[in-house]
Amino acid sequence: MVKLIIRDDDTNFFTKVEDLKRVYNDFEGFPVSFAVIPEVLDVSTKGACPDTKGNTIPRRIGENQELCSWLKSNVSDGNIDILLHGVNHSYRFINGKRCPEMVWRDVEVGVEETIKNAKEYLETIFDYKVSVFVAPSNMITRKCLNAVTANGLNFSGIVPMGFQRNFTFKNLMCYAKRWRYRIISKLPYPGVLVYSDHLEINACGLRPMDYLKRMYDFCEKHNLPMVINVHYWHLRDNPTELEKLRNFVMEYAIPRGAVPTRLSDLLK
């Protein structure tokens, strides 16, 4: 049995309810885990969300009452999961390299408190306990991950080649397990990794259909979950990608017994 999760990143103040409805119209009965940005900044900060183009002032998601009302209603019905997607999803250039938020915040003082405030803000807006953190661009440093876990949050992202976790025996075993599976299967390990202070799971991008099927078959064989990482704005603007996701989920995975799951429920 494969617990299948759709993780959709970048929901923010500028997200339109009609876009979310249109994208997931053909996924009836399948809950979506939305990684939500508490506040998006002005475009001069190099934010990466296309829908923020032209923005000139910081905008908090709570200011979009229609969006929050729709999300909150669906959260109550169990149709939606709310994840914390960074604090403001901004990028900065360091030594000429464009760095995502949870990389450049590595030098910031008080990052633990910053994440705490962002988490509590979303919990207040949606009346929902936020338990999973998603880093912008799926990248995070050890210091920032420690700040995340200090706030009782689990993590969903892409684990880099380097060992960017605390050096404990349990964490080293997770690292070894991940690479053992990758060497044998040529696939990133899709299961839940139990670290010393948090749970963590890799997210599979919306790759070609053959790859998605191969990943699913691997998960099915080893009784592992599968998380697919998408962006609503990409699916909205690329109908062929949306159709690929629909075909994989509704025509391939569900008929084979996949169980639609919210990410927060998986990481408990």
Salt bridges, closest charged atoms under 4 A:
ASP9 OD2 - ARG7 NH2 2.72
ASP10 OD1 - HIS85 NE2 3.00
ASP10 OD1 - HIS89 NE2 3.15
GLU18 OE2 - ARG22 NH2 3.95
ASP19 OD1 - ARG22 NH1 2.97
ASP19 OD2 - ARG236 NH1 3.00
ASP51 OD1 - ARG236 NH2 3.11
GLU63 OE1 - ARG59 NE 2.86
GLU101 OE2 - ARG105 NE 2.76
GLU108 OE1 - ARG105 NH1 2.75
GLU120 OE2 - LYS116 NZ 2.98
GLU123 OE2 - LYS119 NZ 2.94
ASP197 OD1 - HIS198 ND1 2.81
GLU200 OE2 - ARG165 NH2 2.87
GLU200 OE1 - HIS198 NE2 2.63
ASP217 OD1 - ARG256 NH2 3.27
GLU220 OE1 - ARG256 NH2 2.46
ASP237 OD1 - ARG236 NE 2.78
GLU241 OE1 - HIS234 NE2 3.70
GLU241 OE2 - LYS244 NZ 3.21
GLU243 OE2 - ARG246 NH2 2.99
GLU251 OE2 - ARG246 NH1 3.11
ASP265 OD2 - ARG262 NE 2.94
ASP265 OD1 - LYS268 NZ 3.30
